[in-house]
Amino acid sequence: MSLFGAAWAARPLRAASPVLRLVLTAAALASVGAAQASPGSPQATQPEQPVSSSAQSAGEMNLAAYLAELDRVASAASRRTQDPAEIATLRASLPKAWPVRLAGQRFEVSTSWLDSALETMETTPAVRASLQKDIQKRLNVLREQAQSLEQGGARADPDQARARLDTILGRREFRFVQEPNWWDRAKARFWQKVGQFLLKFFGRLSGSRRSRDLVVWGVIALAFVLLALWVRRSLLQVAGAKGLELSRSFTPGKTWRDWSREAFGAAARHDYREAVHRAYWAGVYRLADLGTWQLDRARTPREYLRLLAREAAAPTPLAAEGPVPPPGQAERAVALAALTRNLETAWYGYRPATADDFRAALSHLEALGCQFPSSLATASS
């Protein structure tokens, strides 16, 4: 693992939730165990070996030599983008790492990324131009970092560095930063224990492909079960909301005349979608008054329509209400079918409803035997 990867893996995960930290830790350890068990993995075939002091001093470069090496590679990479043989020559001239000594400290800059990019350029002509640009950019970044390191080392002043650090920590975004308390330290110890356990667990699985497969499929099955439970919970919530919406339609003591007045009121506000909706329930309540059915909030509009169709297929005598005789079963079925269609398109399908839709609903209600005062009928036109 590179120094950058080790630093990234060692970062504290305070911002993440405990479950997320646990999942991320398990996934990282599983990938590390699989990489160690893979026969083609560089970590498995080429473990890092400590470098002797004689070998270190033999190949070390000062900063000037390191910059010259970067320039040499950049110049060669910029020219050798067409001939695979020249790319192979450049790869062969690269060490595994560039050892650099500066101000008594030794640094090693890995060249594995450069070797991998050159290998891709050698085998894949289509990406040579883009990889050449990427190589040049990264070499420029390495050069700028080396130069800044030299300048920073020359100008290093502990007092100035401390003053600059105090200035940065005094900013507003750092006002909540404080020393870890006992609770933070306890959580850190807990997650450390969890990490050690997972490391041992996945370390045992790293040598068994079957065990790794069982763990992977177990995680997939767990994710599927959790997703299914979430979908089920969402559907139940939606069904509950629909049930509440239907229950509002069955207010105790309400009649078709109440629904009609509310429909005319909605039409007066130019809310024709609501007017069509209430006109439909006026028709349902009208048919209940005629004895066609008992109101049941569990029924859907389509169920009411099928129930009336069965009634029309086997007509029975119905008691009339008021001076207007009830229409025939076939006429009721046609009127309710038209009201249901308008409800489905305007209320459930969210199609914009118009005044013509409301006037059509009123005509269907009149076909069911509903009579409206002349003032309301005039207002609807």
N, C-alpha and C positions, 0 to 999 in steps of 0.2 A: 504494500500500500504506500502511496506517495505521502510526502509530508503534508500536502494540502488535504488529501483524503483523511489522514489521521486527525488533523486539526478539525476537519468538518465533523467526523464521527464523534469527537470528544466534546463537541459543544453541548452545554446544558440545554435541556428541553423544557424549561420552566413554562414557556408560553403555550406548549401543547397540553392537551388534556391527558389524564393518566392512561385512559384506554388507547388513545392515539400513540402515546409514547410506548406502550406495551406492544402494539401491533408493529410499529416501525422498528422497534428493537428486535422483535422476533423475525421480521422479514430480512433485516440486515444480517442477523446471525445465520439465518437459513441460507442466504446467498453466499455468505463467506464460507459456510461449511460445504456447499455444493461446489464452490470454486476450488476449495482445497482438495475435494475428492475427485475432481475432473482430471483425467489423464493428460488432457492437452492444455491445462491451465499453467501459465507461466509461474504462478506461485508454487504449484505442486512440483514442477520439474526443475525450476531454477530458484531455490531458496536463497535469500540474501545471506552473504557470508561477510564476516567482519574483515575489513581491509587492514593489513599490517601497516605499521608505521613506515617501513621502508617503501612499500608499494605506494603509500600515500604521497610521500615526498618525491617519489620518482616521477609521477605523472602530474603533479600539481602545476597550475598556471597562476600567474599573477593577474591582476585585473586587466592590464594592457593586452596580455596574451589571450585572455578570455574574450575581450572585445574583438581582437583580430580574428579569432576563431569564428565568432558569430558573423563577422563580415565575410569571411571566406565561405561559410555555408550559405549565407544569403545570396552571395554572388553566384555560387555554383547552382543553387536551386532556381535562380531566376533564368539561367541559361539552359539547364538540362530539363526541358519539359517535353521533349519529343522523342529522344532516343532512350529506350529502356536500358541499354547497356551503360550509358553515362549515369543514369539514375542509380543503377546497381553499384557503380564505382563510388558514387557519393555515399551511398549507404555503408559500403565497406570501409570507408574512411572515418566513419563516426565511432567514437567510443561509446560504451554503455552509459557513461555520465562524464560531464566535464568537472573535474575537481579544481576548485578555485580557492586560493588562500588570500585573505584580505584582513589586515590589521590583527594578525595573530589568530584569526578564525578561519576554519576550513568549511567550504560549502561544496555540495555536489548537486549539479543541475542535470537531471535525467534527460536523456535523448530518446527515450522510448517513443514519445509522441512523434518525434521527427522521423524515426525509423518506420513507424507505422504509416505515416502519411506518404513517405517516399515509396513504401511497398505498394500502397494503393495506386500511386501515380504510375508505378512500373507495370502494374497488371491491368489497370483500367484507364485507357486513354481518354475516355469521355470526361473525366473529372480532373484531369491534370491542371487545366487552367485555374479552376476554382481552388484546388489544393495549393497551387503555387502562391496564390494571393494569401491564403490562410497562413502558410509557412512564413511568408515575408512579414505579415502582421505580428505573428508570435515572436519571431526573432527580433523585431523592432521593440516589442514590449520587454523582452529579456535584456536588450541593450539599455533601454531607458531605466530599468530596475537596477542594473549594475552601476550605471552612472550615478543614479540617485543614492545608492548605497555608499559609493565612494564619497560623494559630497556630504551625505549625512554623517558619515564617520568622521570626516574632517572638521565638521562644525559642531560636533556633539558637545553639548553643555548641559550638565545635569540640572542646574538651576533654571535655565530657560525651558528645558523639557518639563520640569515640575510646574513651572508657572503656566505653561501652555496647557498641561493636563488639568490644572485647577480651573483654568478658563473654560475648557470644554465641559468639565463636569458641573460647572456653575450654570450651564444653560438650562432653559425651561424644560426641555425634554428629559433631563436627568434629575428632575427635582424629586421623583419618587424612588430613585435608586438608593438603596440602603444596604447595610451589612446583613447577611442572612441571619435570621433568628433561629431559635431552637426548632421551630416547626419546619423551616426550610431545610435545616440540617437533617431532621428526622426523615423528611420525604426523600432527600438525597440518598440517605443510607438505605431506605426501603427500595428505591429503584436500583441502587447498586446491587442489593441482594437479588432482586429480580433479574437483573442483567447477568449476574454470575450464574444463576440457576438456568437461564435460557442458554447461556454459553455452554454449560455442561450438557444440557439436554440436546441441543443441536450438534454439539461435538460428537455425541454418541451416534447421532443419525447420519453424520457426514460420511461414514463408511458403508452405509446400507442404502442402496438405491430404492429398495422396496419401502423402507421406512420413510424416506423423503417423499416418495409418491403418496404414501398414506397420509402424511401430514398435509401435503398440498391439496389432495382431494378432500381431506377433512375440512380444511379452511374454506374450500370452494362450497362444500355442502353447507357449512355454517352460514356463509354469506347468502346462499340461496334461501335458507330457512328464514334468516332475518329479513330478507327482501320480501318473501312471501307474507310474513307476519305484518310487515309495514303496509303492503298492498291491502291485506285483509282489513287492517285497522282503518285505512283510508276509506275503503269501500263502506265499512260499517258507519263511519262518520257521515259519509254522503247519504247513506240510506236513512240515518237518523234525522238528518236535515230535511230530506224529502218527506219523512213521516211528520215532522213538525209542520212543514208547509201544507201537507194535506189536512192535518188536524185543525189548522186555522180555518179551513173551508167548512167545517161542520160545527159551527157555533150553535149552541143549544137555543131553541126557540126561533131560529131564523127561517124565513119563508122565501119563496121565489120572488115575492114582491120586494123584499129587502134587497135581494141580489140585483133586481132590476133597477131599483133606485140608485144603488151604488154604481151600476153600469152607466146610467145616465149621468151621474155626477162625474165619473171619470171621463166620459165623452165631453162634458162641458169644459173640462180642463185640457181637452185635446190629448188625453192619455188613452188612445184607442186600444193599445195593447192590453191595458188593465180593463178597459170596457169590454173587450171581447172575452177576456177571462171570466169576468163576473157574469156576463150574459150566458156563458156556457153553464155555470153553476145554477143560474136561474132556471135553465131548461132541465137540469138534473133534479132540482127540487120540485119543479112543476110535475114531472113524471112521478116523483114520489108521492105528491099529493093525489095524483090520479090512481095510485095503487099499483103502479108498474113494478116497483121494487121498494125495499127498505134501504135507507141510506146506510152505507158502509164505507168508512174512510179507508179501509184496506183495499177497496176496488180502484182500479185505474180507469181513465176515460175509455180505453179500448175494451175493458171488461164490461163497463156499462153498455157500450155499444153492442157487444156480443149478446149480452143478456136481453136487450131489447129486440135483437134480431131473432132470438129464440121465441120471444113472446109473439113477434109478428108471424112466425111460422106456425104457431099454435095459438090463435087468438082466443082471449077469454073476455067475458063482459067486465067492463070497468065502470066504476061509479063516476058520474059527472060531477063537476064542481061548478056551481054558479049557473048563470043563464046560458053560458056557451057550452054546447055539447062537446065532449072530448073528440079529437080527430081519430081516424082509424089507426090501427097498428102500423100499417105500411107507411102512412104519412109521418107518424112519429119517428119511425126508424130513419126515414130520409132526412127529417129535420135534425135529429140528434147527430146523424152522420155528418151533416154540414157544419153543425156547431163544433163537433169534435175535430174536424179537419181545420177549421179556423183557429181553434185553441192550440192545436199541435204546431201549426206553422207560425203563429204570432207569439204564443206564450213559451212554448218549449223550443221552437226553432228560431226564435228571435228575428223573425221576418218583420219588417216595419208594418204596423197595422195602420189602416186609413179609416176615414169616416165611412167610406163605402163598405168596408168590412163590418163596421158596427151596424150599419143599416141592414146589411144582409143578415147579421145575427138577430136583429129585431124581427125581421120577417120570419126567420125560423122559429123564434119564440112564439110569434102569433100563430104559426102553424101548429104549435103544441097547445094552443088554447089560451095563451097569455094575452091579457088586454091591458093597454097602457093608457093613462090619461092623455087627453089631446095636447095638453101643454108640454108633456114630456116628448110625445111623438113629434111635435113641431120643433122642439129644441134639438132633436137628434138629426133633423134634416138640414 
